[in-house]
Amino acid sequence: MRAIVVLLDGLGDRPSKILDYKTPLEAANTPNLDELAKRGSTGLMVPYKEGVPLGTEVAHFLLWGYSLDDFPGRGLIEAIGEGIEVKENEIYLRATFGFVEKHNGELLVKDRRTKNITKEEIEKLIDSLPNYVNGYGFELKYSYDTHCILIVREENGWISDKISDSDPFYKDRHVMKICPVKELCDSKIEYNKAKSTAEALNEYLIKCFKELDNHDINRKRAKIGKQKANMLLTKWAGKYKKVEPFSERWGMRGIVIANSSVFRGLAKFLGMDYVECGDFKKAVEMAVDLDYDFIHIHTKEIDEAAHTKNPEFKKEVIEKIDACLEPLLSLEDDLIIITGDHSTPSVGNLIHSGESVPIAIVGKNVRRDDVKEFNERACAKGSLYIKANDLMNIILNYTDRALLYGLRPNKILRYIPDDSKTKHLRVE
């Protein structure tokens, strides 16, 4: 039995006056989602902890049954997703060209992404930046738009990724000083190394600002009224670590159908196959015919609609996505899971929020509850209340792969292994 997870990014929301105090999902006309809800168990899923907002990369890491201790940092995941060959003694950060102005000796962020700048301009700016500071090497690789991957290496030793961001992320704020994050460091040695890394990165960013602010390209841009690309804003430091591949952890051959460097990186990092598809309707149709044990379909459209802070628009996008789900209704021998990775409020100031998300699980082995609609309010009356890292065990159970607790077939403790893949006692 296959497990097909349909992940509607940013699905959860808050009620708004414009929708008569309903969420966009409650207000939307969703016949296919409602039909799926009628056929199985529904409920709410907490992505991590109640009230804690998550980003997509961490939310999926937990959803696929890994712990935060295993997470290598989003910078590492995005580097892998962009085809960078990662090494153990380097750290990787997302770095974005932004526009800042001096303000009382500090740097006020006017725009986190410099507008109307070409790839050619950015590449010339990159060529002007330093490569070595305080014994650390720096390499900036262009990605897309105003975004890059910054690779940092320590020339004569190991390096720590337990450092803070310089990117303030929110509007009307200053560039932040990078610091060691003490609660992430498991020893004084790690803390001291993180402190050294942070100091070198701060010095690098200052040198970059001075070079960029006076660069010919930025002077010309300023003269014609364009924003300068005069600051690198960094975040999401990550470092390679080895984790158990998805197939070994769960005994399922997995594939991800998505459209972003984050998912390319996550899939490669966890040893899952990946198919690039930016058309959700085609992704669903593709999934129907795939020969995999675990199929994960992701769409960012609902999340992007929520970021416009227009509840009506998010409602319309949800209705569009719902229309693409009809092929799933004919799958009688598969386990289907519909849920979100986090809530993205289409009202208020938060980027993501910490509310639970609705979930429906449909399959021939799944008990049915009395819920007839798929939305936050209706699913709250369902039979499930779980955390995201419960989901893979639930999938093993409903696909008849769950191992009886206490049995130990070789080193496997979660799923019933294929007999051909276990070590057998031999008698000569």
C-alpha positions in Angstrom: 0.0 0.0 0.0 1.3 3.4 -1.0 1.2 6.5 1.3 0.5 9.7 -0.6 1.0 12.9 1.5 -0.5 16.0 -0.1 1.2 18.9 1.7 -0.6 22.3 1.3 2.0 24.7 2.5 0.7 27.4 4.9 -2.8 25.9 4.9 -3.8 26.9 8.4 -4.9 30.5 9.2 -6.8 32.8 11.5 -10.3 34.2 11.2 -10.8 37.5 9.5 -13.6 40.1 9.5 -13.6 40.2 5.7 -14.6 36.5 5.6 -17.2 36.9 8.3 -14.8 35.7 11.0 -14.0 32.5 9.1 -10.6 31.3 8.0 -9.9 31.2 4.3 -10.2 27.4 4.4 -13.5 27.6 6.2 -14.8 30.2 3.7 -13.6 28.3 0.6 -15.8 25.9 -1.4 -13.8 22.7 -1.2 -15.9 19.7 -2.4 -12.9 17.4 -2.9 -11.3 18.1 0.5 -14.6 17.7 2.2 -15.2 14.4 0.5 -11.8 13.1 1.7 -12.6 14.3 5.2 -15.9 12.2 5.1 -13.9 9.1 4.1 -11.5 9.0 7.0 -10.1 10.3 10.3 -9.7 14.0 10.7 -8.2 16.2 13.4 -5.6 18.8 14.1 -1.8 18.4 13.9 0.7 20.5 15.9 3.8 21.1 13.7 6.1 21.2 16.7 4.9 22.9 19.8 1.7 24.8 20.4 2.3 28.5 19.5 5.7 28.0 17.9 5.8 29.1 14.3 7.9 27.0 11.9 9.5 27.4 8.6 8.8 24.9 5.8 12.2 23.2 6.0 12.0 22.4 9.7 8.3 21.5 9.6 9.0 18.9 6.9 12.0 17.5 8.7 9.8 16.9 11.7 6.9 15.6 9.5 9.2 13.0 8.0 10.1 11.7 11.4 13.4 13.3 12.2 14.3 15.3 15.3 15.6 18.9 15.5 18.9 17.5 16.8 19.3 15.9 13.3 18.5 19.1 11.4 21.7 20.6 9.8 20.4 24.1 9.2 18.5 25.6 6.3 21.6 27.1 4.8 23.1 23.6 4.3 19.8 22.3 2.9 19.6 25.2 0.3 23.2 24.7 -0.7 22.6 21.1 -1.5 19.4 22.0 -3.3 21.4 24.4 -5.5 23.9 21.8 -6.5 26.7 22.8 -4.2 29.0 20.0 -3.2 29.0 20.4 0.6 31.9 19.5 2.8 32.1 18.7 6.5 34.3 21.6 7.6 32.3 24.4 6.0 29.2 26.3 7.0 26.6 27.5 4.6 24.4 30.6 4.9 21.7 32.2 2.7 23.0 35.7 1.8 20.9 38.3 0.1 21.9 41.6 -1.4 19.9 44.3 0.3 19.8 48.1 0.5 20.8 49.8 3.8 21.6 53.3 4.9 23.8 54.5 7.7 21.8 55.5 10.8 23.6 56.7 13.9 26.6 54.5 13.1 24.4 51.5 12.4 22.9 50.1 9.2 19.2 50.6 8.8 17.6 48.1 6.3 15.6 50.0 3.8 14.9 46.9 1.6 15.9 43.4 2.4 16.1 42.6 -1.4 17.5 45.3 -3.7 15.0 46.0 -6.4 15.6 46.0 -10.1 19.1 44.7 -10.2 20.5 42.4 -12.8 22.4 39.1 -12.5 25.3 40.8 -14.3 25.4 43.6 -11.8 25.4 41.2 -8.9 28.1 39.0 -10.3 30.4 42.0 -10.7 29.7 43.0 -7.1 30.5 39.5 -6.0 33.9 39.7 -7.8 34.8 42.7 -5.7 34.3 41.2 -2.3 37.1 39.8 0.0 37.8 36.1 0.2 39.7 36.0 3.5 39.1 37.6 6.9 40.8 36.7 10.2 41.9 33.3 9.0 38.5 32.4 7.6 37.8 31.8 3.9 34.6 33.2 2.3 33.1 32.2 -1.0 29.9 33.7 -2.3 27.9 31.8 -5.0 25.1 33.4 -6.8 21.7 31.6 -6.8 18.8 33.7 -8.2 17.2 37.1 -7.9 19.3 38.8 -5.1 20.1 35.6 -3.3 23.4 33.8 -2.9 24.9 31.0 -0.8 27.8 32.1 1.4 30.3 29.4 2.2 32.6 30.0 5.2 35.6 27.8 6.0 38.3 27.9 8.7 41.7 27.5 7.1 43.4 25.7 10.0 40.7 23.9 12.0 37.0 23.2 12.4 34.2 25.7 12.2 30.9 26.2 14.1 27.5 27.0 12.6 26.0 27.9 16.0 25.8 31.6 15.1 23.0 34.1 14.8 21.6 35.9 11.7 22.5 39.4 10.5 19.3 39.6 8.5 16.6 41.2 10.7 13.9 39.5 8.6 11.2 42.0 9.6 10.7 45.5 8.3 12.2 48.7 9.6 15.0 47.1 11.5 18.8 47.4 11.6 21.4 44.8 10.4 22.1 42.6 13.4 25.5 41.8 14.9 26.2 38.1 14.6 26.8 36.4 17.9 27.4 32.8 19.1 24.1 31.2 20.2 25.0 29.8 23.6 22.0 27.5 23.9 22.9 25.7 20.7 26.5 25.0 21.8 27.1 21.7 23.6 30.5 22.7 25.1 32.7 25.7 25.9 34.9 24.7 23.0 32.0 24.9 20.6 30.9 28.2 22.0 34.4 29.7 21.6 34.6 28.4 18.1 31.1 29.9 17.3 32.3 33.2 18.8 35.4 33.2 16.6 33.3 32.4 13.5 30.8 35.2 14.4 33.6 37.7 14.8 35.1 36.8 11.5 31.7 37.0 9.7 30.9 40.4 11.3 34.3 41.7 10.0 33.6 40.2 6.6 30.2 41.9 6.4 31.6 45.3 7.4 34.3 45.0 4.7 31.6 44.0 2.2 29.5 47.0 3.0 32.4 49.4 2.6 33.3 47.9 -0.7 29.7 47.6 -2.0 28.6 51.1 -0.9 31.3 52.7 -2.9 31.3 50.4 -5.9 30.9 52.0 -9.3 27.8 49.9 -10.0 26.1 51.2 -6.9 27.2 54.8 -7.4 25.7 54.7 -10.9 22.5 53.1 -9.5 22.2 55.8 -6.9 22.6 58.6 -9.5 19.6 57.4 -11.4 17.4 56.8 -8.3 17.8 53.1 -8.0 18.5 51.2 -4.7 22.1 50.2 -4.0 22.9 46.6 -3.4 25.2 47.6 -0.6 24.8 44.9 2.1 24.9 41.2 2.4 22.2 40.0 4.8 22.9 36.5 6.2 20.8 33.9 7.9 20.2 30.1 8.5 23.8 29.0 9.1 24.1 25.2 8.6 26.7 22.5 8.6 26.8 19.0 7.2 25.9 16.1 9.5 25.1 12.6 8.6 21.6 11.3 9.3 19.8 8.0 8.7 18.4 7.9 5.1 14.6 8.0 4.9 14.4 4.5 3.4 16.4 3.0 6.2 14.6 4.9 8.9 11.1 4.0 7.7 11.5 1.1 5.3 9.8 3.0 2.5 11.1 4.1 -0.9 10.2 7.8 -1.0 9.9 10.5 -3.6 9.2 14.2 -3.3 7.3 16.2 -6.0 7.9 19.9 -5.4 9.4 23.0 -6.9 12.1 24.6 -4.8 15.7 24.3 -3.8 14.6 23.6 -0.3 12.9 20.4 -1.3 15.6 19.4 -3.7 18.0 19.8 -0.8 15.9 18.0 1.7 15.2 15.1 -0.6 18.9 14.7 -1.5 20.0 15.1 2.1 17.6 12.3 3.2 18.2 10.0 0.2 14.8 10.5 -1.3 14.1 10.8 -5.0 12.9 14.2 -6.3 10.8 15.4 -9.2 10.6 19.1 -10.1 7.1 20.1 -10.9 5.6 23.5 -10.5 2.1 22.6 -11.7 0.1 21.1 -8.8 -2.5 19.5 -11.0 0.2 17.7 -12.9 1.9 16.7 -9.7 -1.3 15.0 -8.4 -1.8 13.3 -11.7 1.8 12.1 -11.7 1.5 10.8 -8.2 -1.4 8.5 -9.1 0.9 6.4 -11.3 4.2 6.4 -9.4 5.6 3.2 -8.1 6.9 4.4 -4.7 5.9 3.4 -1.1 5.9 7.1 0.1 4.9 9.9 -2.2 5.1 13.5 -1.0 3.4 16.2 -3.0 4.1 19.8 -2.1 2.5 23.1 -3.2 3.6 26.6 -2.1 0.6 28.4 -3.7 -1.5 28.7 -0.6 1.4 29.9 1.5 2.3 32.5 -1.1 -1.3 33.7 -1.3 -1.4 34.1 2.5 1.7 36.3 2.4 -0.2 38.8 0.3 -2.3 39.4 3.5 -5.4 39.1 1.4 -7.8 36.5 3.0 -10.1 36.5 -0.1 -7.2 35.7 -2.4 -6.0 32.9 -0.2 -9.6 31.5 -0.2 -9.6 31.6 -4.1 -6.2 29.8 -4.3 -7.5 27.1 -1.9 -10.5 26.6 -4.1 -8.2 26.3 -7.2 -6.0 23.7 -5.4 -9.1 21.7 -4.2 -10.2 21.3 -7.9 -6.9 19.5 -8.6 -7.5 16.8 -6.0 -10.2 14.9 -7.8 -7.9 12.1 -9.1 -7.2 11.1 -5.4 -10.9 10.2 -4.9 -10.6 7.1 -7.1 -7.6 5.7 -5.2 -9.1 2.9 -3.0 -5.9 0.9 -2.2 -3.7 3.8 -1.0 -3.3 5.8 2.2 -3.9 9.5 1.5 -2.9 12.2 4.0 -4.0 15.8 3.5 -2.5 18.4 5.7 -0.3 21.6 6.0 3.2 22.1 7.4 2.3 25.3 9.4 -0.2 28.1 9.5 0.4 31.2 7.5 -1.9 34.0 8.6 -3.4 36.2 5.9 -4.2 38.8 8.6 -1.8 40.4 11.1 1.9 40.9 11.0 3.3 37.4 11.5 5.0 35.7 8.6 4.0 32.2 9.9 2.1 31.5 13.1 2.0 28.8 15.7 -1.5 27.4 15.4 -2.2 23.7 14.6 -3.2 22.7 11.1 -6.1 20.4 9.9 -5.3 16.9 8.8 -7.3 14.1 7.1 -6.2 10.5 6.8 -8.0 8.3 4.3 -7.6 4.6 3.6 -9.2 1.2 3.8 -7.7 0.6 7.2 -8.6 4.0 8.7 -11.5 4.5 11.1 -14.0 7.1 10.0 -15.2 9.8 12.3 -18.2 12.1 11.9 -16.5 15.1 10.4 -17.9 16.1 7.0 -15.8 19.2 6.1 -12.1 19.9 5.9 -11.2 23.0 7.7 -9.8 24.1 11.1 -13.1 24.3 12.9 -14.6 21.1 11.6 -11.4 19.1 12.0 -11.1 20.2 15.6 -14.1 17.9 16.2 -12.4 14.9 14.6 -10.7 11.9 16.2 -7.1 13.0 15.8 -4.9 15.3 17.8 -1.3 14.6 16.9 2.1 16.2 16.5 3.9 16.2 13.2 6.5 13.7 14.3 3.7 11.2 15.0 2.8 11.0 11.3 5.3 8.5 10.0 4.5 6.0 12.7 0.8 6.5 11.9 1.6 5.9 8.2 3.5 2.7 9.1 0.5 1.5 11.1 -2.1 2.1 8.4 0.0 0.6 5.6 0.5 -2.5 7.7 4.2 -1.9 8.0 4.4 -1.2 11.8 6.6 -3.5 13.8 5.3 -4.9 17.1 7.0 -2.9 19.8 9.7 -4.8 21.5 10.7 -7.0 18.5 14.2 -6.5 17.2 14.7 -7.8 13.7 18.4 -7.0 13.4 18.8 -3.3 14.1 15.4 -2.3 12.8 13.0 -1.1 15.5 10.2 0.7 13.6 8.9 -1.3 10.7 8.5 -4.9 9.5 11.5 -5.5 7.3 11.6 -7.3 4.0 13.0 -10.7 4.8 15.5 -10.4 1.9 17.0 -7.3 3.5 17.7 -8.7 6.9 20.7 -10.7 8.1 20.0 -14.4 8.4 21.6 -17.0 10.7 23.6 -19.4 8.5 24.3 -23.0 9.3 27.1 -24.7 7.4 
